[in-house]
Amino acid sequence: MNWAEAWTDPDHVKRYRTRVFAERARLRAALSEATACQQAVLKDLLEFNAGTEYGVKHRFGSLRTLDDYRNAVPLQTYADLAPWIERSAAGETNVLTADQPTVFFTSSGTTGAHKKIPVTPRFMRTTFFPFYYAAWAPLIEHFPDVLTRPDAVLNLKHDPLAAPPTTTSGRPHVGASQVDFGRKFGEPLSAEPGTAAPWATLPVPVAADAHLEKMYLRLRLAVLSDVRCVIGINPAMVAALPHQLNLWWPRIVKEVREGTLGGHPHGAPDPERARELERLADRVGVVRPAHVWPHMRALFCWTTGLASLYLPRLREEFGAGVTVLPAPVAASEGPVGVALDRHGTAGSLVVTAAVHEFVAADEDMAPDTQTLRPHELEPGRDYHAVFSHVGGLYRYAVGDVVRTVDVVDGVPRLEYAGRATRSDHAGERLRDAHVVQALHEALRAGGLELRNVACRVAPSAAGAVGYVFAVAPRTPWNEEETTRFAGHLDAALRRASHHYDRVRGQGRLTGPTVRLVAPDAFVRDWQDTVASGVRPTQVKDRLFRQDATQWNRLTDGPASQDPLPQNAQHGQEEGSRGH
């Protein structure tokens, strides 16, 4: 049974609900035995993969405890594992894992290159599916009408491919949202909500890399349905939807009137519905999702990081009573946390999925860096996330920083705090989390709001170097407000990072300057990036943007008159969560 067939079967919906709630119950029960669960995961990955080339080299067969494992296997990044992964992708067997990868997930690295994340049957069964099912529990428990009709959910990330790209050995190399888990892994219940909507598999021909056109076609069909929920995972996709509605509105109305879809005949012409849509636009002026879908109930996406600055107001565009539920704290490589209730930002550590270790976020990561166990984390502190699982990723530093929100049932609840990469021109060592915290403080101090923001290091007119912030204000800021905001931001950055405070005191950086950009600058930049061929799920909010070409496109002008010194880009990596 494929995606579309599954959600038209009432028995499937009933069994899906049962599975989702059962997996959440199992994860909740495991929290009280977190240490034993972590030991069981370690034992399984060591025993199962002991005979692999990697397992033999690192003596998996003789390891028993986490300390043994720590001493035998260094902390590592994708670059460290890439030679092993490439051999597996080329078709070699028994390299990292005892079972052969069925697919390779894509994930954008800090250089923009597509990683190849090996996905094995055992990984899916023991690591992926339990948290994946449980993640949907708060949505379908509290908003059950999202499952009453196939077209009740607009799933923005669902993007099936008829002919997916492959590795040299012929294995699919695709995003997680492009895999039919039912067919690939024998999990017919795994189809997400919204994957049986009329727009899920497009009924007209469209090129695989024509991502904006595919988004248009789905939106053109969705305006005719009573959508109750939008699933975006990546909040930048959700933020783009109101812009797209207005950008494409004349074309949508025209095609509804003529009975076409992307210029192809589709259904019967519907001039009455077209007139209704025209009257709606005449009445409200700016068409918002709340106008098109007045029964909208929920959004499902990441809620922290840069998104925390704009989501409260963005939510209102979808409806006054709409709830935003957090997507899991996870990457293509594996899960870290999943919300088991309606907490707005944090999820409980998925103790059954992987062996989780952590490093204080301000520490430099090295192969022999000492790590912390989950019970050693402190609420309010930030940490690098490191995990090991049976799918072949061992002591893998995923590149994300998480924040411990609190401890529930003896296990930390974690929220995503930003990428682990730093902006470090003069020793300021700024992370996403430092800047987002400072932005929140500066906005509150002036009673201001924004739609999005990015920054870069650049020389000023006087030749000094400092941070320039491109800000898309929600409502116009006057000159005095903008100047005061820059001052508040500088003070907040000094409080957030003692490294920044030190280099500011030494005069090695000037205070930040603010460059106001058009309110829609960031969504236009998002559209341009997608139009260039990047999948929408991979075009995420990026705070640090040292690339001059990207900055010029965002700000509609030259970034500075003079180039930065060569060392100015040290640490200025543009990473993205690889979900």
PLY file of the C-alpha trace (Angstrom):
ply
format ascii 1.0
element vertex 579
property float x
property float y
property float z
element edge 578
property int vertex1
property int vertex2
end_header
0.00 0.00 0.00
1.50 3.36 -1.02
1.15 6.78 0.66
-2.09 7.76 -1.08
-3.80 4.41 -0.66
-2.98 4.24 3.05
-4.77 7.41 4.14
-7.98 6.58 2.28
-8.40 3.39 4.37
-10.30 4.05 7.68
-8.75 0.96 9.24
-5.31 2.33 8.42
-6.09 5.56 10.29
-7.26 3.61 13.33
-4.15 1.41 13.32
-1.95 4.47 12.78
-3.35 6.20 15.86
-2.85 3.04 17.90
0.78 2.75 16.78
1.55 6.41 17.42
0.21 6.36 20.97
1.85 3.00 21.70
5.26 4.27 20.64
4.85 7.39 22.78
3.87 5.22 25.76
6.95 3.06 25.27
9.23 6.09 25.13
7.64 7.55 28.26
8.04 4.25 30.09
11.69 4.07 29.05
12.48 7.40 30.73
12.42 5.78 34.16
15.05 3.28 32.97
17.17 5.66 30.93
20.56 4.32 32.03
19.58 0.72 31.30
18.18 1.75 27.91
21.39 3.52 26.95
23.42 0.47 27.98
21.13 -1.76 25.90
21.61 0.46 22.84
25.38 0.35 23.30
25.36 -3.44 23.69
23.24 -3.87 20.56
25.36 -1.65 18.31
28.60 -3.24 19.52
27.40 -6.83 19.13
25.57 -6.33 15.86
28.44 -4.49 14.15
31.40 -6.23 15.84
32.33 -8.10 12.67
32.34 -5.07 10.40
35.61 -3.55 9.25
34.99 -0.53 11.48
34.00 -2.73 14.40
37.11 -4.88 14.11
39.39 -1.85 13.87
37.87 -0.36 17.04
37.62 -3.66 18.95
33.83 -3.65 19.29
33.87 -7.31 20.28
35.87 -6.62 23.44
34.04 -3.47 24.59
31.49 -3.68 27.39
31.04 -0.31 29.07
30.60 3.25 27.87
34.05 4.08 29.22
35.50 1.23 27.14
33.69 2.59 24.12
34.83 6.16 24.76
38.45 5.04 24.96
38.24 2.99 21.78
36.32 5.39 19.53
37.15 9.11 19.18
34.59 11.85 18.77
34.10 12.36 15.05
32.32 14.44 12.47
30.93 13.51 9.08
34.30 14.29 7.50
35.92 11.63 9.70
33.38 8.98 8.71
33.06 10.05 5.08
35.70 7.63 3.67
33.88 4.71 5.30
30.50 5.98 4.14
31.68 6.48 0.57
32.88 2.90 0.41
29.49 1.72 1.64
27.73 3.99 -0.87
29.87 2.44 -3.63
28.52 -0.99 -2.73
31.07 -2.45 -0.33
29.48 -4.57 2.40
30.24 -4.96 6.10
32.09 -1.65 6.28
30.29 0.34 8.98
27.26 -1.86 9.54
26.40 -5.52 9.35
23.31 -4.84 7.27
23.60 -3.01 3.98
22.11 0.51 3.79
18.81 0.53 1.92
18.96 4.24 1.15
21.23 7.18 1.93
19.57 10.28 3.34
20.80 13.65 2.09
21.82 16.35 4.51
23.48 19.67 3.73
26.85 20.09 5.42
28.54 23.32 6.37
29.99 23.63 2.89
26.65 23.00 1.22
27.74 19.58 -0.09
25.23 16.78 0.20
26.17 14.24 2.82
25.31 10.58 2.40
23.75 9.31 5.61
23.56 5.48 5.60
20.07 4.21 6.48
19.90 0.53 7.37
16.86 -1.65 8.16
17.99 -2.18 11.75
18.52 1.56 12.26
15.01 2.26 11.03
13.48 -0.42 13.23
15.33 0.33 16.48
16.27 4.02 16.20
14.10 5.85 13.70
10.55 4.51 13.76
9.93 4.64 17.55
10.64 8.37 17.80
9.17 9.09 14.35
5.75 7.70 15.27
5.79 9.22 18.76
6.52 12.68 17.34
3.00 12.87 15.87
1.20 11.98 19.11
0.56 15.54 20.43
-0.81 16.60 17.04
-3.26 13.77 16.47
-4.26 13.54 20.14
-5.25 17.16 20.53
-6.24 17.91 16.92
-7.87 14.66 15.77
-9.62 16.34 12.84
-6.29 16.44 10.97
-6.85 12.75 10.25
-10.52 12.92 9.27
-9.82 13.60 5.58
-6.79 13.04 3.36
-6.77 16.73 2.38
-6.94 18.12 5.94
-3.15 18.50 6.10
-0.87 20.51 3.83
2.45 18.70 4.22
5.04 21.08 2.75
7.98 18.73 3.13
6.46 15.70 1.39
8.19 15.41 -1.98
8.10 11.91 -3.53
10.29 11.23 -6.55
9.50 8.80 -9.35
13.19 8.46 -10.29
15.34 9.40 -7.27
19.07 10.10 -7.61
21.28 7.24 -6.51
24.74 6.45 -5.23
27.20 4.65 -7.50
25.86 1.33 -6.17
22.30 2.23 -7.14
20.97 3.03 -3.66
18.58 6.01 -3.50
20.24 9.20 -2.23
17.31 11.34 -1.16
15.78 13.35 1.65
13.90 11.51 4.39
10.67 13.11 3.17
11.18 11.55 -0.26
11.28 7.93 0.91
8.23 5.66 0.95
8.98 3.89 4.23
6.17 1.44 3.65
7.74 0.07 0.50
11.39 0.41 1.49
11.17 -0.85 5.06
7.89 -2.75 5.31
6.19 -0.08 7.43
2.78 0.57 5.86
1.71 2.73 8.82
4.61 5.14 8.40
2.99 7.50 5.87
2.75 10.97 7.41
-0.45 13.00 7.66
-1.03 14.85 4.40
0.67 12.30 2.19
-2.62 11.22 0.60
-3.90 14.71 -0.23
-4.76 15.41 -3.88
-1.57 17.44 -4.18
0.76 14.96 -2.46
1.60 13.20 -5.72
1.16 15.81 -8.42
-1.23 14.79 -11.20
0.56 16.80 -13.89
4.14 16.51 -15.20
6.77 18.67 -13.54
10.55 18.45 -13.48
12.03 16.88 -10.34
14.13 19.96 -9.60
11.37 22.50 -10.33
10.79 22.98 -6.62
8.99 26.33 -6.76
6.64 25.09 -9.46
5.84 22.04 -7.36
5.08 24.28 -4.40
2.83 26.41 -6.58
0.93 23.39 -7.92
0.30 22.05 -4.43
-0.87 25.44 -3.22
-3.14 25.82 -6.25
-4.86 22.54 -5.31
-4.86 23.18 -1.55
-6.82 26.45 -1.79
-9.84 24.33 -2.75
-9.65 22.24 0.45
-10.44 22.86 4.11
-6.86 22.56 5.40
-6.60 22.18 9.18
-2.85 21.75 9.66
0.39 22.74 7.93
3.45 20.53 8.40
6.65 22.31 7.54
9.34 21.01 9.95
11.62 23.74 8.56
9.90 26.98 9.72
11.34 28.95 6.80
9.00 26.93 4.55
6.03 27.90 6.70
7.11 31.54 6.68
7.24 31.49 2.87
3.67 30.26 2.47
1.85 33.60 3.14
4.22 35.31 0.68
3.58 32.62 -1.94
-0.18 32.92 -1.58
-0.05 36.58 -2.57
2.70 36.15 -5.13
0.79 33.44 -6.98
-2.78 34.52 -6.22
-3.67 35.86 -9.71
-2.36 32.67 -11.31
-4.20 30.48 -8.79
-7.53 32.24 -9.42
-7.04 32.09 -13.18
-6.35 28.35 -13.12
-9.31 27.66 -10.84
-11.53 29.55 -13.28
-10.17 27.71 -16.30
-9.87 24.25 -14.75
-6.12 23.97 -15.30
-3.13 23.01 -13.19
0.22 24.35 -14.29
-1.33 25.01 -17.70
-2.57 21.43 -18.05
-6.28 20.54 -18.03
-7.28 19.38 -14.56
-10.86 18.97 -13.43
-13.71 21.15 -14.55
-13.55 24.94 -14.83
-14.93 26.53 -11.66
-15.77 30.17 -12.34
-17.95 30.41 -9.22
-15.10 29.40 -6.91
-12.80 31.78 -8.79
-15.26 34.62 -8.15
-15.34 33.68 -4.45
-11.55 33.86 -4.31
-11.55 37.22 -6.09
-14.13 38.60 -3.66
-12.01 37.35 -0.77
-8.98 39.24 -2.06
-11.05 42.38 -2.65
-12.39 42.22 0.90
-9.16 41.58 2.82
-6.55 43.13 0.53
-3.62 40.97 1.61
-4.69 37.32 1.46
-3.48 35.33 4.43
-3.64 31.60 5.15
-6.29 32.30 7.81
-8.57 33.74 5.12
-8.17 30.79 2.78
-8.36 28.13 5.51
-10.52 29.56 8.32
-10.55 26.23 10.21
-6.76 26.00 10.53
-5.81 24.40 13.85
-2.09 23.69 14.04
1.37 24.20 12.59
4.09 21.58 13.02
7.67 22.86 12.71
10.79 23.72 14.68
10.01 26.53 17.09
13.41 27.62 18.42
16.53 29.30 17.06
15.88 32.18 14.68
12.29 30.99 14.25
11.56 31.96 17.85
11.94 35.60 16.79
9.19 35.52 14.16
6.94 32.52 14.85
4.57 34.25 17.31
3.47 36.77 14.67
3.69 34.30 11.80
1.31 32.01 13.67
-1.31 34.78 13.62
-1.27 34.78 9.83
-2.61 31.22 9.97
-5.30 32.04 12.52
-5.77 33.59 15.96
-6.23 30.25 17.71
-3.63 28.24 15.84
-1.21 26.17 17.93
2.43 25.66 16.94
3.73 22.22 17.89
7.49 21.57 17.86
9.04 19.14 15.43
11.59 16.74 16.97
15.11 17.78 17.90
16.66 15.59 15.25
18.73 15.49 12.09
18.92 13.16 9.13
21.62 11.34 11.06
19.42 10.50 14.05
17.16 11.74 16.85
18.01 13.57 20.06
14.70 14.70 21.57
11.00 14.35 20.85
8.06 16.19 22.43
5.81 13.74 24.24
3.37 16.47 25.28
2.45 19.98 24.15
5.59 21.73 25.38
6.23 24.52 22.92
9.94 24.01 22.31
11.47 20.97 24.02
11.45 17.20 23.69
12.52 14.40 26.01
15.78 12.65 25.20
15.06 9.59 23.05
16.90 7.19 25.35
16.01 4.08 23.32
17.39 5.39 20.03
21.07 6.06 20.55
23.85 6.42 23.07
23.82 10.16 23.74
26.79 12.16 24.94
27.22 15.90 25.32
29.94 18.54 25.43
29.56 22.05 26.83
28.76 24.26 23.84
31.56 26.76 24.44
34.22 24.04 24.48
36.23 23.22 21.39
35.51 19.74 20.08
38.44 17.35 19.56
38.63 13.58 19.13
39.55 13.14 22.81
37.21 15.74 24.31
35.61 14.50 27.52
31.86 14.09 27.24
28.92 14.27 29.65
26.16 11.72 30.15
22.51 12.80 30.00
22.11 12.86 33.80
25.00 15.33 34.05
23.31 18.06 32.01
22.23 21.24 33.79
19.00 23.13 33.01
19.64 26.37 31.15
22.99 25.23 29.71
23.90 24.61 26.06
25.65 21.48 24.78
27.02 19.93 21.61
25.01 16.80 20.80
26.92 13.57 20.14
25.31 10.21 19.46
26.05 6.62 18.47
23.58 4.19 16.98
23.41 0.85 15.23
23.13 2.50 11.82
26.86 3.13 11.63
27.35 6.56 13.20
29.70 6.23 16.17
30.33 9.07 18.64
29.07 11.35 15.91
29.07 15.10 16.58
26.02 16.10 14.58
26.86 19.82 14.57
23.83 20.97 16.54
23.75 22.67 19.92
20.89 21.82 22.28
19.73 23.54 25.45
18.55 21.69 28.53
15.16 23.20 29.40
14.35 21.05 32.42
14.40 17.47 33.67
11.27 15.30 33.53
11.15 11.76 34.89
14.87 11.95 35.48
15.67 12.69 31.82
16.58 16.08 30.32
14.17 17.82 27.98
16.08 19.48 25.19
15.44 22.19 22.64
17.45 23.11 19.56
19.67 26.13 20.30
21.41 26.56 16.96
24.27 25.30 14.87
27.58 24.50 16.54
29.58 26.59 14.06
30.90 29.92 15.33
31.46 33.34 13.89
34.96 34.23 15.07
36.68 37.18 13.41
38.52 38.59 16.43
38.07 35.94 19.12
34.39 36.68 19.82
33.38 33.02 19.25
29.72 33.85 18.70
27.24 31.00 18.31
23.71 31.18 16.97
22.36 30.89 20.51
24.33 33.92 21.74
23.00 36.12 18.99
19.40 34.90 19.15
19.36 35.51 22.90
20.76 39.02 22.37
18.24 39.76 19.62
15.36 38.78 21.91
16.67 41.12 24.61
17.24 44.04 22.23
13.82 43.68 20.63
12.09 43.59 24.02
14.02 46.65 25.18
12.65 48.72 22.30
9.25 47.08 21.87
10.25 46.09 18.33
9.50 43.07 16.15
11.12 41.61 13.08
10.36 39.13 10.32
13.90 37.75 10.09
17.52 38.73 10.55
21.04 37.80 9.46
24.48 39.22 10.11
28.04 39.32 8.84
31.36 40.83 9.84
32.25 43.84 7.69
34.41 46.98 7.77
32.71 50.27 8.52
33.27 53.51 6.63
36.03 54.40 9.09
37.83 51.13 8.41
37.00 49.46 11.74
35.42 46.01 11.70
32.13 45.03 13.34
28.93 43.09 12.84
26.32 44.32 10.40
22.79 43.05 10.99
20.29 42.90 8.13
16.89 43.26 9.74
13.52 42.87 8.06
11.22 44.78 10.44
7.65 43.67 10.97
6.49 47.29 11.06
8.63 50.30 10.05
11.38 51.32 12.47
12.35 54.97 12.64
15.94 56.15 12.82
15.97 56.60 16.59
14.51 53.13 17.18
17.08 51.57 14.89
19.97 53.34 16.62
18.71 52.35 20.06
18.22 48.76 18.92
21.87 48.60 17.82
22.96 49.82 21.26
20.72 47.35 23.08
21.99 44.57 20.84
25.62 45.38 21.58
24.98 45.35 25.32
23.04 42.09 25.09
25.78 40.42 23.04
28.31 41.43 25.70
26.13 39.79 28.34
25.57 36.67 26.24
29.22 36.00 25.36
32.21 36.87 27.53
34.43 36.38 24.47
32.49 39.07 22.59
32.61 41.30 25.65
36.40 40.92 25.86
37.14 41.76 22.21
34.75 44.70 22.33
36.55 45.99 25.39
39.86 45.60 23.58
38.56 47.59 20.62
39.03 44.68 18.22
35.39 44.95 17.14
33.13 47.98 16.86
29.55 47.89 18.03
27.00 46.38 15.64
25.31 48.40 12.94
21.81 47.73 11.64
20.80 47.71 8.01
17.04 47.66 7.50
15.87 45.66 4.51
12.47 45.21 2.90
9.92 43.29 5.01
9.84 40.51 2.41
13.61 40.43 1.80
14.17 37.09 3.52
11.28 35.26 1.88
12.36 36.60 -1.51
15.87 35.38 -0.81
14.38 32.02 0.21
12.42 31.85 -3.03
15.52 32.69 -5.07
17.51 29.94 -3.37
14.80 27.36 -4.01
14.53 28.57 -7.61
18.25 27.85 -8.00
17.55 24.15 -7.45
17.87 23.64 -3.69
15.11 21.57 -2.11
12.85 23.71 0.13
13.45 21.50 3.18
17.15 22.33 2.97
16.78 26.11 2.67
16.80 26.98 6.35
17.22 30.16 8.34
20.89 31.13 8.45
22.11 33.74 10.86
25.76 34.13 9.86
26.12 35.02 6.18
29.68 35.89 5.38
29.37 35.04 1.68
29.30 38.42 -0.07
27.18 37.26 -3.01
24.49 35.87 -0.74
24.57 39.00 1.40
24.25 41.27 -1.63
21.25 39.30 -2.84
19.60 39.55 0.56
20.24 43.27 0.99
19.85 44.33 -2.65
23.19 46.07 -2.72
26.92 45.85 -2.05
27.78 44.53 1.40
30.71 46.88 1.90
33.13 49.05 0.00
36.24 47.14 1.09
36.89 43.42 1.36
37.53 41.96 4.79
40.99 40.84 5.78
41.57 37.22 4.85
41.16 35.95 8.43
37.77 37.58 8.83
36.00 34.48 7.63
37.55 32.18 10.22
34.71 30.18 11.71
32.12 31.69 9.39
30.58 28.45 8.21
27.07 28.41 6.91
25.63 25.22 8.31
22.10 23.95 8.27
20.20 21.37 10.17
20.15 18.27 8.05
16.54 17.08 8.63
0 1
1 2
2 3
3 4
4 5
5 6
6 7
7 8
8 9
9 10
10 11
11 12
12 13
13 14
14 15
15 16
16 17
17 18
18 19
19 20
20 21
21 22
22 23
23 24
24 25
25 26
26 27
27 28
28 29
29 30
30 31
31 32
32 33
33 34
34 35
35 36
36 37
37 38
38 39
39 40
40 41
41 42
42 43
43 44
44 45
45 46
46 47
47 48
48 49
49 50
50 51
51 52
52 53
53 54
54 55
55 56
56 57
57 58
58 59
59 60
60 61
61 62
62 63
63 64
64 65
65 66
66 67
67 68
68 69
69 70
70 71
71 72
72 73
73 74
74 75
75 76
76 77
77 78
78 79
79 80
80 81
81 82
82 83
83 84
84 85
85 86
86 87
87 88
88 89
89 90
90 91
91 92
92 93
93 94
94 95
95 96
96 97
97 98
98 99
99 100
100 101
101 102
102 103
103 104
104 105
105 106
106 107
107 108
108 109
109 110
110 111
111 112
112 113
113 114
114 115
115 116
116 117
117 118
118 119
119 120
120 121
121 122
122 123
123 124
124 125
125 126
126 127
127 128
128 129
129 130
130 131
131 132
132 133
133 134
134 135
135 136
136 137
137 138
138 139
139 140
140 141
141 142
142 143
143 144
144 145
145 146
146 147
147 148
148 149
149 150
150 151
151 152
152 153
153 154
154 155
155 156
156 157
157 158
158 159
159 160
160 161
161 162
162 163
163 164
164 165
165 166
166 167
167 168
168 169
169 170
170 171
171 172
172 173
173 174
174 175
175 176
176 177
177 178
178 179
179 180
180 181
181 182
182 183
183 184
184 185
185 186
186 187
187 188
188 189
189 190
190 191
191 192
192 193
193 194
194 195
195 196
196 197
197 198
198 199
199 200
200 201
201 202
202 203
203 204
204 205
205 206
206 207
207 208
208 209
209 210
210 211
211 212
212 213
213 214
214 215
215 216
216 217
217 218
218 219
219 220
220 221
221 222
222 223
223 224
224 225
225 226
226 227
227 228
228 229
229 230
230 231
231 232
232 233
233 234
234 235
235 236
236 237
237 238
238 239
239 240
240 241
241 242
242 243
243 244
244 245
245 246
246 247
247 248
248 249
249 250
250 251
251 252
252 253
253 254
254 255
255 256
256 257
257 258
258 259
259 260
260 261
261 262
262 263
263 264
264 265
265 266
266 267
267 268
268 269
269 270
270 271
271 272
272 273
273 274
274 275
275 276
276 277
277 278
278 279
279 280
280 281
281 282
282 283
283 284
284 285
285 286
286 287
287 288
288 289
289 290
290 291
291 292
292 293
293 294
294 295
295 296
296 297
297 298
298 299
299 300
300 301
301 302
302 303
303 304
304 305
305 306
306 307
307 308
308 309
309 310
310 311
311 312
312 313
313 314
314 315
315 316
316 317
317 318
318 319
319 320
320 321
321 322
322 323
323 324
324 325
325 326
326 327
327 328
328 329
329 330
330 331
331 332
332 333
333 334
334 335
335 336
336 337
337 338
338 339
339 340
340 341
341 342
342 343
343 344
344 345
345 346
346 347
347 348
348 349
349 350
350 351
351 352
352 353
353 354
354 355
355 356
356 357
357 358
358 359
359 360
360 361
361 362
362 363
363 364
364 365
365 366
366 367
367 368
368 369
369 370
370 371
371 372
372 373
373 374
374 375
375 376
376 377
377 378
378 379
379 380
380 381
381 382
382 383
383 384
384 385
385 386
386 387
387 388
388 389
389 390
390 391
391 392
392 393
393 394
394 395
395 396
396 397
397 398
398 399
399 400
400 401
401 402
402 403
403 404
404 405
405 406
406 407
407 408
408 409
409 410
410 411
411 412
412 413
413 414
414 415
415 416
416 417
417 418
418 419
419 420
420 421
421 422
422 423
423 424
424 425
425 426
426 427
427 428
428 429
429 430
430 431
431 432
432 433
433 434
434 435
435 436
436 437
437 438
438 439
439 440
440 441
441 442
442 443
443 444
444 445
445 446
446 447
447 448
448 449
449 450
450 451
451 452
452 453
453 454
454 455
455 456
456 457
457 458
458 459
459 460
460 461
461 462
462 463
463 464
464 465
465 466
466 467
467 468
468 469
469 470
470 471
471 472
472 473
473 474
474 475
475 476
476 477
477 478
478 479
479 480
480 481
481 482
482 483
483 484
484 485
485 486
486 487
487 488
488 489
489 490
490 491
491 492
492 493
493 494
494 495
495 496
496 497
497 498
498 499
499 500
500 501
501 502
502 503
503 504
504 505
505 506
506 507
507 508
508 509
509 510
510 511
511 512
512 513
513 514
514 515
515 516
516 517
517 518
518 519
519 520
520 521
521 522
522 523
523 524
524 525
525 526
526 527
527 528
528 529
529 530
530 531
531 532
532 533
533 534
534 535
535 536
536 537
537 538
538 539
539 540
540 541
541 542
542 543
543 544
544 545
545 546
546 547
547 548
548 549
549 550
550 551
551 552
552 553
553 554
554 555
555 556
556 557
557 558
558 559
559 560
560 561
561 562
562 563
563 564
564 565
565 566
566 567
567 568
568 569
569 570
570 571
571 572
572 573
573 574
574 575
575 576
576 577
577 578
